[in-house]
Amino acid sequence: MAGHSQFKNIMHKKGKQDALRSKIFGKLAREITVAAKMGMPDPAMNPRLRAACIAARAENMPKDNIERAIKKATGGEGDNFDEVRYEGYAPGGVAVIIEALTDNRNRTAGEVRSYFTKAGGALAETGAVAFMFDRVGAIEFPLKAASEDAMMEAAIDAGAEDVATSEDSHEVTTAMEALGGVAKALEARFGEPRKARLVWKPQNTISVDDEAGEKILKLIGLLEENDDVQNVYANFEISDALMARLGG
């Protein structure tokens, strides 16, 4: 199980949907405000803001919420958030990368460290595990957007590196610097993607036993519940038996 989207889905099924939606909207709004502050408040002229708006629409975030988050940046109302990356080791030697937006670095670092300690892992220095991942662009389309062959052909023509088709989506991988151009070309052909953003892709994944897998999922759950944490990535695979037991 590479990346984080699949085990994220497992935990989402087990969570309270209303509370989860509110938390997701809060994180999306924070990313939109930060993106608008760092660049132009027009998504068409600001790739990061456009990606944030795409992600918000994919989660069915109301248009008013999106516009309000942008206005917070242009009106100077938004809090000042720092972008922080944390890295650590989960049980089984699994590498974890956490991306956060925080208005209090000490608070967030303390909370993240406590999660790792409770799970039997350890927070490490920045750069300790990042070399095990590649920083790449990821563009996701629903499966119905195109056939596997059509998506692959279009992605290659647009300059993408790879396409992985699952039971419900196509995920196109690009070089970091090519994300904007590839996303624009594919959107012109297949419509707006579900997401288009930079991610940390594991170069290899580690197989762990069920005991370690449960501890890692609990750690990731705690991290994702934290309001400051935006994204979590890990380089491990869950056994089919554990996935079945968790409802994946």
C-alpha positions, 0 to 999 in steps of 0.5 A: 500500500504505497502513499497514504490515500488508501489507508486514509480511506480505511480510517475515513470509513470508521470515522464520524462523517460530519466531524470529519467533513468539518475538519477536512473543510478547515484544512482545505480553507487554511491551504486556500488562504495560505496559497492566496497569500503567497501568490495572486488571489486568482486561481487561474494565475496561481497554480498552488491556489488552483490546486487547493480549489480543485481539492476543495471542490473534490471534497464538495466544499461549498463555493462560498467557503472557498471564496471566503478563504480567498478573501481572508488572504486578500483582506489580511484577515487570515492568520499567519501560518508557517509551512513545516515538514516533520519526518520520523520513523513509525513501528517496523522502521516505516518512514513517515513525512508530515506536512503541516501549516501552523501558527505555533511551531512549538505546539505542533512539534510537541503534538507530533512528537507525542503521537510518534512516542505513543505509537512506539516510533520516533520523530527525526530530524528534517531530511532523515527520511525524505531521501526515501521519497521522490517529490513528484506531481500527482494528478487524479481523475475519476475512472469514468473520465477515460479508458486506461489506454486513453489516459495513458496515451494522453498523459504520455503526450502531455509529458507525464511519467506514469499512470496508475489505474485503480478500481475508481481512479487514474493517478498520473505522476509527473516530474515536479516542474511539469505538474502545471503543464501536464495538469492543464493539458489533461484538464483540457481533454478530460475536464477538471481532475480530482486533485493536482498537487505535489506529493511525496512518493515512496521509492520503495515500500516496506511490508509490515506485520499486522501488529505493526500495521495497526500501530502505524494506522493509529499513528497516521490517524492521530496525525491526520486528526490534528488541525495543523497537519495537512498531509501524511505520507508513509512507505509501507504496505498493509497485508490483505488480511488487515485491510479486510479486518479494517474494512478496506 
